[in-house]
Amino acid sequence: MGFLHSIAPLLASSAKERVKQVPVRLLLAALVGWAMNEAGMLRWVPLWLAVAVLVQAFELWAMAPFRRAEASQSPLSVFVALASTTVMATTYAAMALMVWSTNHPALVTLAALTMAGGLLTNVASGIASRRIFFIGGSPYLAALALMPAIKVIQGDTRGVVVMTLSAILFVGMVLNIYWRVHGSREAEVTSRAEAETRLEQAQAAMADRAAMAAIVSHELRTPVSAILAGAHVIRDGKSSKHRQETADLIIDAGRLMTGMLNDLLDHSKMEAGAMAMESRDFELGDLMRDTVRFWAAPAADKGLTLDISGVDGEAVWLRGDPYRLRQIINNLVSNAIKFTPSGAIRLEASAPRGDGKHCLTLTVIDQGAGIAPEAMNRLFTPFAQGSAEVARTYGGTGLGLTVSRELARLMGGDLTVESTPGQGAAFTLCVDLPAGQPTQALDGQETAAPVLARRLRVLAVDDHEINRRTISLVLQPLDVDLTTASDGHLALALLSEKAFDVVLMDVNMPGIDGNETTRRLRASDGPNADAPVIGFSAGTEAEQVQACYAAGMTDWLAKPLEPKKLYDALHRATSAAVQPKAA
């Protein structure tokens, strides 16, 4: 039964080819009848023609189910079709042996040609399957083997050896041709299937890109509108009492845009297989408590409570990527706050140790509406939301959960979800991490702005005017002496003429980029050859950051520049600058 099922899909091409061979077979039948008449076998001609027509009609009927648009898969139909092929081949092979045995020159030639033609037509009709070829060709192969034997039985041994060797050589040639044609056919089918697969993948990728462009362009309009509206309010200055509220709105909108861009960047990295994971020691309780502190205000604004459990006991030190772990938890908590109208959100953590590892399990449980069963399948699909209503109500790119699951799998774990509609959802991250070593926390608090002993001379290098204006705005509270340059060449010219305390260097610029500009500065003998250089770029991969330090930069910041981080970097640069150099 399994054999018949496997043959069924291949009979369609065979059936179509055998229909094309009908006129040739009928002409051959007529030619054989004429030759039999010439050999004095007229009484056998009507019987032969009747058998040839009946056999051909049987094959046409048997092959009909496989010539339709939807080929038959019935095992009985397959069996009948293969039987008709066998009957056809056996009929013509038997006829060829019969006329061969007459020793009539014309019939002997016709018998040999019938054998050759029968094998070659089966090469064409059996190209899709070796089994179909041998089912149709075996009667001819058997007849070829019997031809020399018939001569021996008739007592005529002249040329039997040559005849046998010729038959073997001919069969070998036919089989060689068949293997080559069949191999080419399989390669063509495989190539076509791969091409169709690539086409489907390309179409799916294009659809994903179209969905991404549509969703991102739609979602970015919200924070952009908030930023523009807030900026107009501040510029007009008509309502100073709302200035703080307006500034908070702009900051929140900027963070929303940054989150979207980070998700898009992470998704692109994962698709390209370029996502790198860090490995360093961290304490689980600190990570969880920091997360709760970060989300406490947004939860409180919505009237929600954040509960945490599993981290009140002994400190648990792990080795992994705490930044990516926090990113996953932040995504889950953000969604929980978004979809929970009231009640509590629970964060549960456990990390039992065994065989030198900790089986880390982090669960975020909300009290929202839950997830419908039909939405589960697309929950981790890029640019997809649980439903159209969810997309309209809550917005978002639909990338958060996709990125979170991929991050979990890059760590060797997984992110799963359990939900009952109307009873909330529980997202669980499970990953095995090595045990970490306790590290001492850095003393002191980060300073909000550096304490300047004198007015700093700062050179800011960036090819974009908006970025240069942004840096100028951020540095206004420090009252620095700021000079700007729009490219690396202009920056090097300024650096060769005037001493600066700090250089802020954009990494990605046309012409010579920030890394090359820094290398040329360090190689010069000008007044700023040893000046601190703080690089900044949107490329946050470890290799890109390391390239900045290798070029001679002393510090690095990620775009978009946050004022507090820029102040801290200036504080570090100026503190190092006033320290005496080692001899």
C-alpha positions in Angstrom: 0.0 0.0 0.0 2.8 2.4 0.8 4.4 1.6 -2.6 1.2 2.5 -4.4 0.9 5.7 -2.4 4.4 6.8 -3.3 3.9 6.1 -7.0 0.6 8.0 -7.3 2.1 11.6 -7.5 4.5 10.5 -10.2 1.9 8.9 -12.5 0.6 12.3 -13.7 3.6 13.0 -15.9 3.8 9.4 -17.1 0.1 9.4 -18.0 0.5 12.5 -20.1 3.6 11.2 -21.9 1.9 7.8 -22.7 -1.1 9.7 -24.3 1.4 11.4 -26.7 2.7 7.9 -27.7 -0.7 6.6 -28.7 -0.4 7.6 -32.4 3.0 5.9 -32.6 1.7 2.7 -31.1 -1.3 2.6 -33.4 1.0 3.2 -36.5 3.3 0.4 -35.2 0.4 -1.9 -34.8 -0.7 -1.2 -38.4 2.9 -1.7 -39.7 3.1 -5.0 -37.9 -0.2 -6.1 -39.4 1.1 -5.1 -42.9 4.4 -7.0 -42.3 2.5 -10.1 -41.1 0.4 -10.0 -44.3 3.5 -9.8 -46.4 4.9 -12.8 -44.5 1.8 -14.9 -45.3 0.2 -14.5 -41.8 -2.9 -12.8 -43.0 -5.2 -14.8 -40.7 -3.5 -13.4 -37.6 -3.7 -9.8 -38.7 -7.3 -9.1 -37.5 -6.6 -10.7 -34.1 -3.5 -8.7 -33.7 -5.1 -5.4 -34.6 -8.1 -6.1 -32.2 -5.7 -6.9 -29.4 -3.6 -3.8 -30.0 -6.7 -1.5 -30.0 -8.1 -3.1 -26.9 -4.8 -2.9 -25.0 -4.5 0.8 -26.0 -8.1 1.5 -25.0 -7.5 -0.2 -21.6 -4.4 2.0 -21.0 -6.2 5.2 -21.9 -9.0 4.4 -19.5 -6.6 3.3 -16.7 -4.5 6.5 -17.1 -7.4 8.9 -17.3 -7.6 9.6 -13.5 -4.0 10.8 -13.6 -4.5 13.2 -16.4 -6.9 15.4 -14.5 -6.0 18.6 -12.7 -6.2 16.8 -9.4 -4.5 13.4 -10.0 -6.1 10.4 -8.3 -4.5 9.1 -5.1 -6.5 5.9 -4.9 -4.3 2.8 -4.5 -6.7 0.9 -6.8 -6.4 3.5 -9.6 -2.6 3.3 -9.2 -2.6 -0.5 -9.4 -4.8 -0.5 -12.5 -2.6 2.1 -14.2 0.5 0.2 -13.6 -1.2 -3.0 -14.7 -2.2 -1.3 -18.0 1.5 -0.3 -18.6 2.6 -3.9 -18.0 -0.1 -5.3 -20.3 0.9 -2.9 -23.0 4.6 -3.7 -22.8 3.9 -7.5 -22.5 1.6 -7.4 -25.6 4.1 -5.7 -27.9 7.1 -7.7 -26.5 5.2 -11.0 -27.0 4.2 -9.9 -30.6 7.9 -9.0 -31.2 9.0 -12.5 -30.1 6.3 -14.2 -32.2 7.4 -12.4 -35.4 11.1 -12.9 -34.5 10.6 -16.6 -34.4 9.4 -16.6 -38.1 12.9 -15.8 -39.3 11.3 -13.6 -42.0 13.8 -10.8 -42.7 11.2 -8.0 -42.6 9.6 -9.3 -39.4 12.9 -10.0 -37.7 13.9 -6.3 -38.4 10.5 -5.1 -37.2 10.8 -7.2 -34.0 14.2 -5.7 -33.2 12.9 -2.1 -33.8 9.8 -2.8 -31.7 12.1 -3.8 -28.8 14.2 -0.7 -29.1 11.2 1.6 -29.5 9.5 0.0 -26.5 12.4 0.6 -24.3 13.0 4.2 -25.5 9.3 5.1 -25.0 9.5 3.9 -21.5 12.5 6.0 -20.9 10.3 9.0 -21.7 7.2 7.9 -19.8 9.2 6.6 -16.8 11.6 9.6 -16.4 10.0 10.6 -13.1 10.3 7.2 -11.5 12.7 4.3 -11.8 10.0 2.0 -10.7 7.6 3.1 -13.4 10.4 2.7 -16.0 11.2 -0.9 -14.9 7.5 -1.8 -14.7 7.1 -0.7 -18.4 10.5 -1.8 -19.6 10.9 -5.2 -18.0 8.8 -7.1 -20.6 11.0 -5.7 -23.4 14.2 -6.6 -21.4 12.9 -10.1 -20.9 12.1 -10.4 -24.6 15.6 -9.2 -25.6 17.0 -11.9 -23.4 14.8 -14.6 -25.0 15.6 -13.7 -28.7 19.0 -15.5 -28.8 17.5 -18.4 -26.8 14.8 -18.8 -29.5 17.4 -19.0 -32.2 19.2 -21.7 -30.3 16.0 -23.7 -29.8 15.3 -23.4 -33.5 18.7 -24.9 -34.1 20.1 -21.8 -35.8 23.2 -20.8 -33.7 24.7 -18.6 -36.4 25.5 -15.2 -34.9 24.0 -16.0 -31.5 27.0 -14.8 -29.6 27.1 -11.5 -31.6 23.4 -11.2 -31.1 23.7 -11.7 -27.4 26.5 -9.2 -27.0 24.7 -6.7 -29.1 21.6 -7.0 -27.0 23.6 -6.5 -23.8 25.3 -3.5 -25.3 22.0 -2.0 -26.4 20.4 -2.5 -23.0 23.5 -1.0 -21.3 23.2 2.1 -23.6 19.5 2.4 -22.9 20.0 2.2 -19.1 22.9 4.7 -19.3 20.7 7.1 -21.2 17.9 6.6 -18.7 20.1 7.2 -15.6 21.4 10.4 -17.0 18.0 11.7 -18.1 16.4 10.6 -14.8 19.2 12.3 -12.9 18.8 15.5 -14.9 15.0 15.4 -14.2 15.5 15.0 -10.5 18.0 17.8 -10.4 15.5 20.0 -12.3 12.7 19.1 -10.0 14.9 19.8 -7.0 16.1 23.2 -8.4 12.5 24.1 -9.2 11.3 23.3 -5.7 14.2 25.3 -4.2 13.4 28.2 -6.5 9.7 28.1 -5.5 10.8 27.9 -1.9 13.1 30.9 -2.3 10.3 32.8 -4.1 7.9 32.1 -1.3 10.5 33.2 1.2 11.2 36.3 -0.7 7.5 37.1 -1.0 7.1 36.5 2.7 10.0 38.7 3.5 8.6 41.4 1.2 5.3 41.1 3.0 7.1 41.3 6.4 8.9 44.4 5.2 5.7 46.0 4.0 4.0 45.2 7.3 7.0 46.5 9.2 7.0 49.8 7.2 3.3 50.2 7.7 3.3 49.5 11.4 6.4 51.4 12.2 5.4 54.5 10.2 2.0 54.4 12.0 3.4 53.8 15.5 6.2 56.5 15.1 3.6 59.1 14.3 2.3 59.0 18.0 5.6 60.0 19.7 6.6 62.3 16.9 3.3 64.1 17.2 3.9 64.4 21.0 7.4 65.7 20.5 6.3 68.3 17.9 3.4 69.4 20.0 5.5 69.7 23.2 8.2 71.6 21.4 5.7 74.1 20.0 4.3 74.7 23.5 7.8 75.3 24.9 8.8 77.5 22.0 5.7 79.7 22.3 6.2 79.9 26.1 2.5 80.8 26.7 2.0 78.4 29.6 5.0 78.2 31.8 3.2 76.3 34.5 2.9 73.3 32.2 6.6 73.4 31.1 7.6 70.5 33.3 4.6 68.4 32.1 5.5 69.2 28.5 9.1 68.3 29.0 8.0 65.0 30.6 5.8 64.3 27.6 8.7 64.9 25.2 11.0 62.6 27.2 8.4 59.8 27.3 7.8 60.1 23.6 11.6 60.0 22.9 11.9 56.9 25.1 9.0 55.3 23.2 10.7 56.0 19.9 14.0 54.7 21.2 12.3 51.5 22.4 10.8 50.9 18.9 14.1 51.5 17.2 15.9 49.2 19.6 13.4 46.4 18.9 13.7 46.9 15.1 17.5 46.8 15.4 17.5 43.7 17.6 15.1 42.0 15.2 17.3 42.8 12.2 20.4 41.5 14.1 18.7 38.3 14.9 17.5 37.8 11.3 21.1 38.3 10.2 22.5 36.1 12.9 24.6 38.9 14.2 23.2 39.2 17.8 26.1 38.9 20.3 25.5 38.0 24.0 27.7 39.1 26.9 28.8 36.9 29.8 29.4 38.6 33.1 28.6 38.1 36.8 25.4 39.6 38.2 23.1 39.1 41.2 19.6 37.9 40.5 18.0 39.8 43.3 19.5 43.1 42.3 18.3 42.6 38.7 14.8 41.9 39.8 14.6 44.7 42.4 16.0 47.2 39.8 13.3 46.1 37.4 10.6 46.6 39.9 11.9 50.1 40.9 12.0 51.0 37.2 8.4 50.1 36.6 7.0 51.1 40.0 5.9 54.6 38.8 4.2 53.5 35.5 2.4 50.8 37.4 1.3 53.2 40.2 0.1 55.7 37.7 -2.3 53.0 36.5 -3.3 52.0 40.0 -1.5 48.7 39.8 0.9 47.0 42.3 4.1 45.2 41.5 4.8 42.1 43.6 8.1 40.3 43.6 8.9 36.9 45.1 11.8 34.5 45.2 14.7 36.9 45.7 14.4 37.7 49.5 16.8 35.0 50.6 20.5 34.4 50.0 22.1 36.2 47.1 22.1 34.2 43.9 25.1 35.0 41.6 24.8 34.1 37.9 26.9 34.5 34.9 25.2 35.6 31.7 23.9 38.7 29.9 22.0 40.8 32.5 21.3 43.5 30.0 19.4 41.1 27.7 17.7 39.4 30.7 16.5 42.8 31.8 15.4 43.6 28.3 13.2 40.5 28.3 11.7 41.2 31.7 11.1 44.8 30.8 9.2 43.7 27.7 7.1 41.3 29.7 6.4 43.8 32.6 5.6 46.6 30.0 3.0 44.3 28.3 1.6 43.3 31.7 1.1 46.9 32.7 -0.4 47.7 29.3 -2.9 44.9 29.3 -3.9 44.9 33.0 -6.7 47.4 33.8 -6.5 46.8 37.6 -5.1 44.6 40.3 -1.5 43.3 40.7 1.4 42.1 38.5 3.5 39.4 40.0 7.2 38.7 39.3 8.4 35.3 40.4 12.0 34.2 40.3 13.8 31.0 41.2 17.2 29.6 40.4 17.9 26.2 42.0 21.4 25.0 41.6 22.5 21.7 40.2 25.6 20.4 38.4 27.4 23.8 38.6 24.4 25.5 36.9 21.3 27.5 38.0 18.0 26.7 36.3 16.8 30.2 36.2 13.0 30.6 35.9 11.4 34.1 35.7 7.7 34.4 35.4 5.6 37.6 34.9 1.9 37.1 35.8 -0.7 39.7 35.0 -4.5 40.0 35.7 -5.5 41.2 32.3 -8.0 39.8 29.8 -5.9 36.9 28.9 -5.0 35.6 25.4 -7.6 34.0 23.1 -6.6 30.5 21.8 -6.7 31.7 18.1 -4.2 34.5 19.0 -1.6 32.1 20.6 -0.2 31.0 17.2 0.7 34.6 16.2 1.7 35.8 19.6 5.5 35.6 18.8 5.1 36.5 15.1 6.9 39.7 14.1 4.7 42.8 13.4 1.6 40.9 14.5 -0.7 41.6 17.4 -3.1 39.3 19.2 -6.0 40.8 17.3 -7.0 43.9 15.3 -8.7 45.3 18.3 -5.6 44.9 20.4 -3.5 46.7 17.7 -6.0 49.6 17.6 -6.3 49.9 21.4 -2.7 49.5 22.5 -0.6 50.1 19.4 3.0 48.8 19.3 5.0 47.1 16.6 4.4 43.6 17.8 8.2 43.0 18.0 8.6 42.9 21.8 7.6 39.3 22.4 9.4 38.1 19.2 12.7 39.7 20.2 12.3 38.4 23.8 11.8 34.8 22.7 14.7 35.0 20.3 16.9 36.4 23.0 15.8 33.6 25.3 16.7 31.0 22.7 20.1 32.7 22.0 20.8 32.2 25.7 19.9 28.5 25.3 16.5 28.8 27.0 13.0 29.6 25.9 10.0 31.9 26.6 6.6 30.3 27.0 3.1 31.5 27.8 0.1 30.1 29.5 -3.2 31.9 29.5 -6.9 31.4 30.1 -9.2 34.0 28.5 -10.5 36.3 31.2 -7.9 35.2 33.8 -4.7 36.9 32.7 -1.5 35.5 31.3 1.8 34.1 32.7 5.0 34.4 30.6 7.8 32.2 31.8 11.5 32.5 30.9 13.6 29.4 31.5 17.3 29.3 30.9 20.3 27.4 32.4 23.1 29.8 33.5 26.5 29.0 35.1 27.0 30.1 38.7 28.6 33.5 38.9 31.2 35.0 41.3 30.2 37.8 43.7 31.5 41.2 42.6 31.8 44.4 44.6 29.5 47.2 43.7 31.0 50.5 42.7 31.0 53.0 45.5 29.5 56.4 45.2 26.5 57.7 43.2 26.6 58.8 39.6 26.9 62.5 39.4 24.1 64.3 37.5 26.6 66.9 36.1 30.3 67.3 36.4 31.8 69.9 38.8 33.9 72.1 36.5 37.0 73.7 38.0 37.1 75.8 34.9 35.2 76.4 31.7 35.8 73.4 29.4 36.7 73.8 25.8 34.7 71.1 23.9 34.8 70.2 20.2 31.7 68.4 18.9 32.1 66.6 15.6 28.9 65.4 13.8 27.8 65.6 10.2 24.2 66.2 11.0 23.1 69.7 12.0 20.3 68.5 14.2 22.8 66.4 16.3 25.1 69.4 16.6 22.3 71.6 17.9 21.2 68.8 20.3 24.7 68.6 21.8 24.8 72.4 22.1 21.4 72.3 23.9 22.4 69.5 26.2 25.7 71.2 27.2 24.1 74.6 27.9 23.7 74.0 31.6 27.5 73.4 31.9 28.4 76.7 30.3 31.2 75.2 28.2 33.1 76.8 25.3 31.6 74.7 22.5 33.0 74.5 19.0 31.4 72.3 16.3 32.6 70.6 13.1 30.5 69.0 10.4 33.1 66.4 9.2 36.4 64.8 10.1 38.5 67.0 7.9 37.2 70.2 9.4 37.7 68.7 12.9 41.3 67.8 12.3 41.9 71.3 11.0 40.4 72.8 14.2 42.3 70.4 16.4 45.6 71.4 14.8 45.0 75.1 15.6 43.5 75.2 19.0 43.7 73.2 22.2 40.5 71.4 23.5 39.8 69.7 26.8 37.3 67.1 25.3 36.4 66.0 21.8 32.9 64.5 21.2 33.2 62.4 18.0 30.4 60.9 15.9 31.5 57.5 14.7 29.5 57.3 11.4 30.3 60.2 9.1 30.8 60.6 5.4 34.3 61.1 4.1 36.5 60.0 7.0 34.5 58.5 9.9 35.1 59.1 13.6 37.4 56.2 14.0 39.7 57.3 11.2 39.6 60.9 12.4 40.6 59.8 15.9 43.5 57.6 14.5 44.8 60.6 12.5 44.5 62.8 15.6 46.5 60.3 17.8 49.2 60.1 15.1 49.6 63.8 14.9 51.9 66.0 17.0 49.4 68.7 17.5 48.1 70.2 20.7 45.2 67.7 21.0 47.1 64.4 20.2 46.3 63.2 23.8 43.0 64.9 24.3 40.1 62.7 25.6 37.8 61.6 22.7 34.3 60.5 23.6 32.8 58.6 20.7 29.1 58.1 20.1 27.1 56.1 17.5 23.9 54.1 17.0 26.0 50.9 16.4 26.0 49.2 19.8 27.6 45.8 18.9 30.6 44.8 20.9 32.8 44.7 17.7 31.8 48.3 16.8 32.4 49.6 20.3 35.8 47.8 20.4 36.7 49.4 17.1 36.2 52.8 18.6 38.5 52.1 21.5 41.1 50.5 19.1 41.1 53.8 17.1 42.1 55.7 20.2 38.9 56.9 21.8 38.8 57.1 25.5 35.1 56.6 26.0 31.9 55.7 24.1 28.2 56.5 24.3 25.2 55.1 22.5 22.8 57.2 20.5 20.5 58.8 21.2 22.6 60.8 23.7 21.1 61.0 27.1 22.1 64.2 29.0 23.0 62.4 32.2 25.2 59.8 30.5 26.9 62.6 28.5 27.6 64.5 31.8 29.0 61.4 33.4 31.3 60.8 30.4 32.5 64.4 30.6 33.1 64.0 34.3 35.2 60.8 33.7 37.1 62.5 30.9 38.0 65.7 32.8 38.8 63.7 36.0 41.2 61.5 34.1 42.7 64.6 32.4 43.7 66.3 35.6 45.3 63.2 37.1 49.1 63.1 36.8 50.4 60.8 34.1 52.5 57.8 35.1 56.1 58.1 34.5 
